[in-house]
Amino acid sequence: MAGVLVSTSIGAMGAVLAKLAAMLGDEYKLLKGVRGDIKFLKKELEAMYAFLLVMSDVEQPDEQSKIRVKAVRDLSFEIEDSIDKFMLLVEPASSCTGNSFKELISKCKGKLTDIKIHYEIAKELKHIKGQVKEVSERYARYEMADSSSSKPSNVKVDPRVLAFFKDASELVGIDGPRDELVRYLSEESESANQLKIVSLVGYGGLGKTTLANQAYHKLGGSFECRAFVSISQNPDMNKILSSILSQISNGETDNRLLGDQQTIISHIREFLENKRYFIVMDDIWDVPTWKILECALFKNKCGSRIMTTTRVNDVARACCSSVRGLIYRMKPLNEDDSKKLFYKRIFGSEEDCPFDLKEASADILKKCGGLPLAINSISSLLATRQTKEGWDQVRCSIQFAKDKSSEIEAMNYILSLSYFDLPHYLRSCLLYLTLFPEDYEIKRERLVHRWISEGLICREDGEDIVELGDRYFHELVNRSLIQPVQIGYDGKASYCRVHDIILDFLISKSADEGFCTLLGNHSNLTHFSDRKVRRLSLMGDGEQGNGIKPNKLDLSHLRSLSTFGYGFGKQVPFFLKSNALRVLDLEGCRGLKDHHLKNIGRFSQLRYLNIYDTGISELPGQIGDLQYLETLNAFSDSLDELPETINRLQRLMHLSVSRFTRLPDGIGNMKNLRALWNVNILKQSLKFVHGLSELTKLRTLTINWDADEIEGRKLFGHKESLVSSLCKLDACNLRTLCIYLDLGEKDGHLGDNPFIPSLNSIQDIHLYGGEICWMTKWLVSLVNLQKLTIYVAVIEQQDLQMIGDIPTLVEFNLDVCGTCVVTDRGFQQLQKFVIKCNDLMFESGAMPKLVEFCLSIRSIKFNSADSGAGGFDFGICHLSSLDTVHVTIDCRGVRAAAVEATEGAIRSMSRIHPNHPTLEITRKYPNQML
């Protein structure tokens, strides 16, 4: 049902209320006799729903409220499971009529069946009604006044206040970033007197406040007036503006006489108009707050400077939008600085650390991931328990968040600010990430499809639910709660990962909420005998999890099962007994065999099935019984074909197979299909290829053209059918067509030009092998081509220039042997350039809109005559819009000194670039360096 909402705050209550409302509709005529009970349940549960909403914003509820929330949430899941069971039996009344004798007999049999179903439903509703009354009466007996509020507690000291007054001698790894900021804010240029803005952005605990404060004190003395103010989540704007005025005027203004906000802003602007000022605004949470603050900052030409800090990328962009400013993305401490800070706080130096604590130290530092707040908090905790046993307890990740020391509570306070700032629906989506292992790169499509299948995404009328899920994903990126990986030309990430410390915090929160159960490396299961497990994630080799086996848990109401590691495959058949299962994600579980899924049809509520990279070689025909299935990832090289029953999946929206898989005829029956990935066209029948044209809702299609799969005489028929189908889809809803073409198959297969016409939907092309020269004219003719990937041995300069003439191209990935020279001609819209080559040079005016540049340096480069530091001057100074540079160095057979010299040359190029782009250097095969 569209609009159904399941979340950590309200359980399945939103889904239950939506289904009860549907059951009161006229189409469910069989339920007329029990409508009184349904109406009672709906009213009672609406009151419980309101209670859960109120409690969702209470950060520290009392014990009675915690127990009541858990009971109501658990009840909502049980009610939905019951409703789902009997709604499968009750189909809306058919409008068709008939007069045949057979139809009359069928109707009579149907009436007898209806009586039995009606009895079962009435019995189940009576049971649910009793449960609801029991929960309501139990808590009414022990009701306390204002039970939704928490007990008064001591006011916490914001650890950022302590960071502000920290002595510089105690800080580690701050000098480089501080000096970089000071250099940017101080540097002379043609517009030296212009206002400059720099915005520090990153997740909580990276040291934004500390860095801003150090830069403020290093530079502040050279300005006529200055101010440093903290904003926070719920700012008192009058108080903040008054503080700015008081600081810039050295307390000469009596703020009590100023009046309203507008008056204070006018006074600040008047004071700053002709002065060289430096103002730091720390911890801005939203754009509207910045807009108010911006009104007070007079944009003069006196060489003034403004610095902001924020966790939200949109805020950083807003701060730098009116004046071309610098967005400074905070980075974690490197390994050396992390060690230095860690050991300094506990022992004074690394040399004084006992040998038996070294191993635990390494694991704990890896967990901290260079996060200064985490290193400070954990080291303060460890300083009080300097025994191997004590450190081994802490190295277990869940101990971080559970420990009650003041240092850990301070760290959790910083992280909880971001969590409780999220709307309710995003909190559930964020907690859902705890189902994935530490350091795991989570594919956006996989995550969004799972959110949808679990009912965590609530769409409004007419909204595309996948696009809405993508917006949820990128909002979490925007708030710096998840780290983007593989960012495309459009700024959107294909993958994400979660920082270990944030993951620990989320696992602790998930355990408190009973959101999911983890077995393996992150096991959060301690009391399990009386606990119904609704989401289960198995991690590791199948032998971990405090000795608890999955088949010992109560999985009768399991909604989601995920496996990470192949050791769990043998246990699957013993515990998959839940009729409520919605998500079955077995990706990478190579121990899985065909018989494990032989009874897949019993999971009547299944929405998501993922057998990517498993040992499954055959899917049972029962898969056609999964009438709610929306996503099927059957990308497995060992899977030769899909059963014919797959065509009965009327709700299926996303289907992925491998290039080795043959699909049955009748693909046109799956009218709801939105995305179809990795179809090897020449492995399919002509009837299948023709049937593609009937998928009128299809938006994304990825096809492979591998001529080795078919005899030459059959190619023509497939060409004709494919072109016909693609032209029809192009005229419907198809938005993205991705084509993989083997250029090595030119002779006798593709002719002098590709047979596929210049369709509007072609946005992404992958070409590999052979030569590119005979393809360039066709590429230039593609009016909406946005992304091009080419893997070839050689590319001529004229071909590179022709590709540059593609007006819509915004991302270009090139893997080539040889030299590439990029001139000022072409590539006028390109925003992302990924290249692996022997040599490269950008000429003046090249790629004027390029934002992200990714370069892979082959080891052969170091053997060339110009392999000194000067040989690595690629001319990136000519890239006028450059923001980010990623460099990967192949270290195989290369001397360490040469690699270090190359890194130094690249850093120097980045440092002197006028945009000060973010630089990231990665060593590939470092162990094979000489």
N, C-alpha and C positions, 0 to 999 in steps of 0.2 A: 504494500500500500504506500502510495506516495505520501510523503509528509510524516511517516512514522518515525519516532525518535526514541532511541535507546541511548542512555548515557550513564556514566559513573554516578552522576548526581541523583538521577531519578529511576535508575534501573530500567525496566521495560515498561514503566507506567505509561509513557506516552504511546507506545505501541498498543498496549492493552486498551486504553481509552479509545483510540482510533478504531480498533477492531470491534469493540462493543458498540460504537456508533454505527458501524457498517452493519452489524447484526440486527440493528433496529430498523434497517431499511426494508422497503417493500419486497425487494428481490429475494430475501430470505424468508419465504412464506412458511417454511417448515418450522420456524422458530416462534411463530405467533403465540403459541400456548405458553411460552416461557418468557415472554417479554417483560412481565412484571419483575422477575428476578434479574433480568439484564439491566433494567432501569435502576433497580436498587443498587446493583453493583457499580454502575456507572457513577451514580451520585456519591456513593461512599468512597470510591477510588479517586474521584475528583478532589475530595477533601484531603486524602492522603497525598495526592500529587502536589497540592499546594503546600503541604507540610514539607515535602522533600525539596521543593524549590527554595523555601525559606532557609532550610538547613544547609543547602548547598553553598551558601555564602558565609556560613559561620566557620571560621578557621579553627577554633578550639571549642567544640561543643562539649557539654558535660556528659558524664558516662551514661545517664539515662537516655539522653537524646541519641547518643551513638548506637545504643542497643535498639532503640525504636526505629531509627533510620535503616539499620541493617535488616530488621524484621520486615519492614514495609517493602524494601527493595527486593528481598528474597521472595516475598509474597508476589510481587509483580511478575517476576520471571516464571514462577510456578503457574500463575494464572494464564500467562501467555502460552505456556506449553500446553495447558489443558485446552485453551481456545483453539490453538492450531490443530490439535488432534481431532476435535469434532467438526471444525470448519472444513477439513478435507472431505468429510462425509456429506456436507451440505453444499450442494451447488445451487446457484441461483436458478429459479424456475425457468424452464424452456418455454419459448413463445410459440414453438411449432405445434401443429395439431395433425392428427391422422385418423383415418376411419377404418384401417384394415383390422382384421381379426387378431393378427399377430401383435399389432400395437396395443389392442385392448388387453390381451393377456399380459403383455409386458407392463402395462400401467397397473394392472391388478397386483402383479408381483412387486412392483415398485411401491404400492401403497403399504403392503405388509412390511417391506424394508423400512419405509418411512416411519412406521409406528415404532419399530425397534430402535431406530436412530433417535427418534424423539424422546423415547424413554431414557436412553443412555445420556443424551444431552441434559435432560431435566435432572437426572441423578448427579451428573458432574457439576451442574450449576448450583445445586443444593449444597454440594461439598465445598465449592468455592465460596459460596455465601457464608457458610459456617466458619471458614478460615478467616474471612474478612471481619466477621463479627468478633471472633476470638481475639484477633490482634487489636481491634478497636477497644474492646472491653478491658483487655489486660492492661493497656497503658492508661486508660481512664482511671483505673484503680490507684495508680501510682503517680498521677499527674502532679507536677510541681508548677508553681507560677513561673512564667517566662522561661520554660524549659529549653527554648531554642537558643537562648543566649549562653555564653560561656561565663564561668566564674571570673571574678576580678583577678587579674594577674599583675605581676610586677611589670612595669613598663620596660620594654626591651631597649637596650642601647643599640642604635643602628651602627653596625661595624664600619660603615663608610665614614662615620664621624671620627673613629679611631684612625682610619687610613689618612684622613686629612692632616692629622697632627703627627704622623709618623716621622721619625728622624730619618734623614736621607741615608745615614750610615747603616741603617737596618735593612735598606732596600737592596734587592738583587735584580740585575737585568733591566734596570730602569734607565741607565745612562744612554744607551743607544737610541731607544725610542724618544726619550726626552730631547736629546741633542738633535734628532731628526726633525722634531716639531719646532724646536727653537730656530733651527736653520731655515725651515720653510717660512716661519713667521717673520724672520729678521732679514731675509735675503733682499738685496737691492735688485730692481728691475726697472723697465721703462715706466711701469705704473706703481712705483714704490710707495706713493702716497695714497694709493687706492685702499679701500677697506678690504681686509682679508678675513675669511672665515675658515676654520677647520673644525670638523665634527668627528669625535672619537666614537666608534660604534663597535659593539661586541656584547656577548652574553654576560650575565652577572658573575662577578668574581675574577674577571680578567685584569682588573687593576686600572680601570678607566679613571676613576676619581683620583687615585694615587698619581697617575701619569699627568693628568691635567693640573694637579696641584704642584707637582715638581716643575712643570713648564711655566706655570704661573709665577712661582717664586724666582725661577731663573731669569725670567724675562720682564717681570712686572715693574721692576725699578726704573726701567727706561721710558715709562709712560707717564703722562701728566696725571692721570687718574685711573683707577682700576677697581674691580669688584669681583668677588667669587661667591656665587649663591647656589644652593642646592634646591632643586625643584620638587622632586618626589611624585608619587602617583596621584595624590589628591592635594594639589598645591593651593595654598592661600595666596592668591595673586597679589592682593593688596600688600600683604606682609613681605612677599618676595620683591616687589617693585620698590617698596619703601626701603628694604635692605640695600638694593642697588643704589638708590639715591643717597642713602646715608654713607655708603662706602666711597662713592665717587666724590662726594662733597666733604669727606673726612668728618662727618657728623655735624656739619654746620647747619643742616636743614632740620627744622623741627617737624617730623613726620606727622605729629598729632594735628597740625594745622593744614595738612594737604587735602584731606577729603577723599573723594572717590578715586577709582582706578584711572579714569581718564585724566584727572587733574595730576596725578602722580606721573603718568606717562608724559604729559606735557612738560612738567618740571625736569624730568630726566633728559628729554630731547633738547630742551633749551640749554641745559647744562653741558651736554655733550657736543653741541653743534660745532664748536670751533676748537675742540680739544682732541688730543691724541690719547685714546683710551684703550684699555685692555679689559675685557669682561669675559668671565668664564661662567657658564650656566651648566651645572652638573645634574645629570639624571633626569632628562626630559623624556616623558613617556608617550606623548601624543602630539600630533601636528597642531591642533587648535591652541594648545598651550604655547608652543613656539611662536605661532602667529601673533599672540598677544605680546609676548616678550619682544618680538621683532619690531613691533610698533614703537617701542621705547628707545630703540637703538638707532640714533641718527647716522645715516650713511654719508659721512663726511669724507673729505680727501686729505685727511691729516695723518694717514698711515696708521689708522686704528686697527685693532685686532679683536676678533670674537672667537671663543672656543666653546663648543658644546659637547656633552657626552650623553649617550643614549644606548638603549638595548635594541631599539627599533630602527630598521633600515630606512623605512619611509620618513622617519623624523630626520635622520641624517641627510637624506636627499633634500628634504624641505629646507633644512638649514642652509644648504649650499646652493639653492636654486636661484635666489635673487641676485646673489653675487657669486661668481664662479669660485667656489671654495674647494677645499680638499676634504674628501671623506677618508679618514684614517681608520682602517680596519684593524682592530686590536688582534694581536697574535699571542698565543700561549708562550710561556718561557721555553727556551730550547733546553735540550737535555742537560747541558753543563750548568746552566743557571738554575735549573730545577734542583739538581743535586746540591749545588752550593747553598741555596736557600734552605733546603730540607735539613742538611747536616749542620749548617750554621746554627739553626734554631734549637737543635737537640743536643749536639755534642761540641759545637764550636767550629768543627771542621770535619771533612770526610775521613781524614786519617785517624781521628779519635773514635770512629764507629767500630764496635766490636765485630769480629769476623762473622760470628754466628747470626748477626742481624743483617748482613749484607744482602742475602737473597730476598728476605722479606722487604728490605728497603727498595730493591729494584722493582718488585711487584707493586708496592704501594705507590712509588713514583710514577709508574706506568699508568696506574689508575687515576692519579691526579692529573695526568695529561697536560702538564705545564700550567695549570690553573693556579695562580698565586694564592687566591683565597683558600683553595683546597689544601695546598702545601702548608700554608701557615696553620690552618685548623688541625690537620692531621698530625703535623709535627708537634704542636702543642699538646695534643692528646698522647702521642707516643712518648713524650718526654717524661710522663708520669708512670709509664709502665715499661721500663727498659729490661724486659726479659723476652726470650724467644717466644714463649707461650703467649705473652701479652700481644706481641707484634703479629703473631700468626692469627690471632683472633681478629685483629683490625684489618689484616690484609684480605679477609673475606669481605667482599664488597658491601654486603647488606649491613655490616657493622658500622660503616661510615654514617649512614643516615639514622641508624637506630641508637647510636651512642648519645647519652644525655649530657655530655660535658658541655660547658659554656661555649667552647670553640666550635664544636660541631653544630650546636644550636644556632650560633651566629651564621654559620655557612648555610644552614637550612633556611634561615630567615631570609637571606639574600635570594635564594632560589625560589622560595615560596612567594615572594613578591611577584615574580613573573608568572607563576602558576595561577595565583588567584586573580591576576589581572586579565586572564583569558575568559572569554564567554564560555558558558557551560558546555556547549557542543564541542569547542576546541579542547577543553580539558580531557574529555573522553578520547578524542583522537590522539592527543599527546600521550596519555597513559597507555594507549594501545601499542605504543612503540616498545613497551617493556616485554612484549611477546617475542621480540627479536634479540639475538645474542649481542653481547658486548662487541664493539668495533665492527659490527655488521653493516654493510652498505645495503640499504633498503631501497628497492626500486619503487619509484613513485607510483607507477601504474598498479603494481601489486598491492601496495598499501591502500591506495584509493579504492580499488575494487573490493578489498576486504572490509574497509570502512562501510562501503555501501551494503555489502552482504550482511553485515551485523546490524544494520539500521542506525549507524552512528551519524549519518548524513541526512539532514532534513531539508528537502527542497521545496521551494515555492512553486506555484503553478507556472508551467511552461519552461522552467529552468532545466537545463541539461545536467543530470545528476553527476556525471563524470567531470564536467567542467567545474561544477560547484566543489567537488572533492579536490580537484587541483587547486582551487582557490584556498581551501582549508590548508592544504599542504604548504603552499607558498606563504600563507599568513604565519605559519609556525616558523618558516625560514625568516620571514620579515622580522619576527620578534626575537630572533637569535636563539631560539630554543632547540632547533635542529640545525645541523651543519649541511649546507648544500654541497652536492658532489656532481660532477659532470654538468656544469652550467652551460646551457645553449646560447645561441645568438640572441634569443629573446629574453635572456636573464633568468630563465626558468631551469631549475635543476631536474635532472633525470633520476637522481638518487639522493639519499640523505643518510647521515649517520648521527648518533647522539653521543655527546661527550660523556665519558664514563661517570663523572661526578653527577651530572644531570640525570643520567640513567639510574644511578644509585638512589637519588632523591625520588625519582618516579617509581622505582620498584618499592621503596618504602611506602610511598603514598598509595600505590596499588594494593599493597598488602593490607594497609589500614582500611581501604575501601572494599576489600574482597573482590577486586576487579578481575584478577586472573591468578592462576597458579603456575609456578615455574618449577620444573624439575631439571636439575643439572647444575651448571656452573653458577646460576643466580638463584638457586632454590630458596623460595620464600615460604616454604610449607613447613609448619611446625606442628600444628594440631589439625589432623585430617580425618579422624575417624567419624566425626559428626558433621562434616562440611561437604556441601554439594559443590562440586567443581563445575564452573560454567565455561571458563576459558583455560585451556591447558597448553603449555609450551614445553616441549621436551628438547633439552639441549645437551650436546656432548656425545658420549659413546653409549648411552643407555645404561650405564652402571653407576650413575651418580644420583644426587638428589637425596642425601641423608639416608640412603638405603631403602627409600620408598619406591615401590614399583607402581607403574600406572594402573595395573589391574587390581591394586589394593584400594583404589580411591572410589568414591561415589561419583560415577560419571553418568548417572542416569539422566541428568539434565544438561549434559555437555553441549555447548553451542559452537565452540571453536577448538580445533586441534591443530597444532603446528609442530613439526619436527625439524630439528637442525642437527644433522649427523645421522649416519646410516645405521647406528647400533640399535635403533628403536624398531626397525622394520619387523622383526620377529614377534614383537609384542602387540602389533596393531590388531590382529583379529580377536585378542582376548578382552579388549576393553571398549571397542566401538559398538556400544549398545544403546546409544542415545537416539531417541526420535526427534530431539530438538536440534541436532547438529546442523549448523548453517555454513561453517567454514571448515574445509579439510585441506590443509596446506602441507603437502608431503615433499616439497621441493628438496632435491638433493638427497633424499632418503634412498640410497642405492641398494640397501638391503631388502627393499620392497619387492615382492613377487606378485605374479598375476592373481594367485588365489587370495591375497589379502583384500582384493576389491571385488571378489565374486558376489558378495551380497550388498553391493553399493546401493541397490534399489531401495533398501529399507530406510535410507535416510531421506525421508519424504520432504524435509524442509531445507535440504542442501541447496545453497546458493552459489558456493565457490568451491571449485575442485582444482587443485594444482598438483600435477604429477611430473613437473619439469625435472629433467635429469634424474630420473629414478630407473629402477630395473623393470618397470612395467613394459611388457611387449604386446599385451592384448587387453583391451577394455571389454568388459562383459556387456552383453546386449541389454542388461538391466539399466544401463545408464540412460536409456530412453525414458525410464520411469521417473526421472528427476525433473518433474515439471516446473520446479521453481529455480532450476539452475540458471545462473546468469553469466558466470565466468567459468570457462574450461581451458586450463593451460595444459595441453597434452604434448608439449614440446619434449619429446623423448626420442633419441636416435634409434632406439630399439623398437619403437612402435611403428609397425609397417602400415597399418591401416586403422581407420575408425569404423565401428560397426554401423550398419545401416540405420539402427534405431536412433542414432544421433540426430536424425532429421526430425524427430518428434519433439525436440526441445524448443518449444515455441517461445520461451522467455529468454533464451540464450542471447546475450549481447556481445560477449567477447570470446573469441575462439583462436587459440594459438596452437600450431603444430610445427613439426620439424620438416625440413626439406625432403626427408625420406618417407614421409607419411602420405598415404593415398586416402583421399576422402571419398565417401560414397556419393553416388548420384542423388539428386534431390536436394542439393544445398539451398535451392530457392524456397524450400518449405520453412526455413528458419527466418521468417519475415522480420524478426526483431533484431537481427544481427547488426551491430554497430561497428565492430572491428574484427578483421580477419588477418592473421599474421602468418608469414612464412610459407605461403602456399607455393609449392613447386608446380607450376602450370603444366609442364610437359610430363609430369607423373600422373596427371588426372585424366579422366575420360573427356571426350568432346562434349558429352552431355553435361558434365559438371561445369566445364568452362562456360558453356552457354547459359547454365543456370545461375551463374554469378550475376547476370543482368537483372534477375528478379529480386535481388537484395536491395531494395529501394531505400532502406534506412542506413545502409553502409556508409560510414564516414571515413574509415581508415582501412586501407588495403595494402599489404606487403606481399609482393610476388617475386619468385625466383624464375629466371629463364636459363635452364641448364640443358643445352642441346644434347648432352651425352645420354639423357634419359629416354630418348625416343629416336626411332629410325627417321632418316631424312625425308622419306616420302610422306610421313605423317605430319611433318612440321607445318605444311601449308594450311591444313585444316585447323590446327590449333592457333595459328596466327590469325586466321580469319575470325574464328570464334572469340578469341581474346580481344581483338580490336573492337568487334561488335559489342561485346559485353562492357568493355571499358568506356566506350562512347556513350552507352546508355546510362551507366553509373555516373559518368561525368556530368550528365544533364540532371541528375537527381541530387543526392545529399553528399556525394563523395567529396571530402575535403583534402585528404592526404593520400597520395598514391606513392609508395616507395618501391622502386624497382632495382633488383640486383641483376646486373648483366655481366656475363663473362666475355670480355673483349677478345679472349683467345679463341672464341668460337666464331669468328667473323666469316671464314670461308664456308660458303654453302649453307649458312644458317641465318645470318642477319642481313647479308647483302652489303651494299656500300653505305646504307643508312639504316638505322633502326626502323623496324616496321611499325612501331607504336607511334601514333600521331601526336601532335603537340597539344595534349589535353590540358585543360585549366587546372585539373586536380593534381597534376604532377608537381610535387613540392620537394621531393627528396630522391636523389639518384645515387646509387652505389655502383661504381665501375671497377673491375679488377682484371688483371692480366692483359696481355697483348699490348696494342698501341691505341693511343687516344685520338690520333690525327683525323680518323674518318668519322669521329663522333661529334666533333666540336660544332659543326653547322647545326646539327639537331639540338644540341644543348642550348645554343643561342636562341633557338626558336621556341623554347619552353617559356611561356609568358609568366608563369608563377613559380618557377624554380627558386627555392630559397636555400636549400642545402645540397651540397655536392661533395661526394667522397670519391677519391680516385686513388687506386693502388696500381701503379705502372712502373716499368723499369726506367723509361725515359719520357720526358715531355719537352717538346720543342718550344722555343721562346714564342713563336707565332701562335701556337696552340694555347699557351698560357695567356697571351694577350686576348685571344678570342674568348676564352672563358671569362676574362675580366670584363668583357662587353655584355655579359648577362646582367641586365639592369636590376633584377630582383634578388640577386644572390647576396645572402647575408651571412652564410657560414660556408667555409671552404676547407675541406680536409684533404691534404695531399701527401702521399707517401711515394717518394720517387728517388731514384739514384741519379745523381748529377747535380747541376747547379741551376738555381732559379734566381732571376733578376726581376724584381717587381718595380715597374716604372710608374710614372704619374698618370698613365693611361689606364682606364678601366678600374674595376673593383671600387666603384664610387659609393656603393651602399654597404660594402662588406663590413661586418661588425666583429666577426670571429674568424681567425685564421689559424689552422692547426697544420703544421708541416713537419715532415721528417725528410731530410735531404742531406747531401754531402756539403753543399755550400749555398749561401743565401745572401742577397743584398737588396735593401730597400733604397730606392732613389728618392730624391726630393719630391714631395707631393704625393707619394704613394699611399694608397688606401686611406683616404682622408677621414673616414668614419670608423676606422678599426678601433675597437675598445679592448678586445682580448686577443693576445698573441701567445700561441703555444708552440714551442720549438723542441724537437727531439734532435740532439746532436749525436751523430753516429761516431763510433770510435775511429773510423777511417779519417775523420776530420783532423785528428791529432797527428796523423802521419803525413799530412800535406806540408808543403814548403812554408806556408803562411800560418802554421799552427801556433805561433806565439800569441801572446795576449792581443796583439793588434789584429790577428787573423780572426778574432771573434767580434769584430765591429760590424754588425749586420746593418747598421744604419737605422736603428729603431728611433733615433732622434728625429727622423723624418715623419714618424707616425704621430700626427698632431692630436689625435683623440685618444691615444693609448691610456688605458686605466689599469690593466692587469697583464702581467707577463708570467708564463709558466715555462720553465726550461727543464728538460730531462736529459741527463748526460749518460751515455753508454760508456761505462768504465772498463769494459772488457779489454785487457791487454794494454791499458793506458797507465802511465806512471801517475802516482798520487800528486806529485808536484804539478804536473800538467793540468790535472783536474782542478786543483786548487787555484791555479793561475787563471783558468777559464772562468771559474766561479767569481773570482775577483774582478775580471774584466767585465763580466755581465753585470755584476753589482754596480760597477762604476758607470756603465752605460745607463743603468736604471736611475742612478743617483743624479746624474746630470740632466736627465730628461726633464723638461719644464713641467710636466704633469706629475712627476714623482710617482710613477705607477707602482702598484703593489707587485712585489717580486717573490716568486716561489721557485726554488731550485731543488730538483730531486735527482739523486744518484741511482742509476739502474745498474745492477750487478756489481755493487761496491766490493764484494768479496773477491772478484776477479781482477781487481786493480793491482798493478805492479807496485 
